[in-house]
Amino acid sequence: MSGLDSIPIEVAGEPVEVDAARALLLEIDRMLGRLAAGGEGEVIDLLGLPLSPDDRDYLAEVLGEGEVRAEVQTLGLSLLQETAVPGVWWVTHYGEEDRVMAEVIEVTRVPKILQTQEGDLLEARELLAERMEEFDTFADEEE
């Protein structure tokens, strides 16, 4: 028995309940398995779940932050943060006055909002030709 054994230890604070977050993490694990097996990406709507602040904190701590962060400006600001777990993205969409409009966990290789839309891809060659023509005209004017 060491001298440390005689030091009384008290745990400060109440234990926190994070059962909802743990259940959500188990579902994320299943989603990762399906994705790795060739399945499609899946989304969990965080605002639609009864998560306590402790659940949200626990979920954020366990998932952590990865290396990739993206901002997309469309109808409002969207922040996409890869978590420390590859294939798991925390995505938040903001509206007016920075109000959170949607918050989701996407289990996917690349979030849908970052993928080129089919309609945009169909117009890409025409857009490239127009931009090249504009640049050539601008370059001719400078000479």
Secondary structure, DSSP 8 states (H G I E B T S, - for coil): --GGGGS-----S-----HHHHHHHHHHHHHHHHHHTT---EEEEGGGS---HHHHHHHHHHH---S-EEEEESSSEEEEEE-SSTTEEEEEEE-GGG-EEEEEEEESSS-GGGS--HHHHHHHHHHHHHHHHHHHHHHHHH-
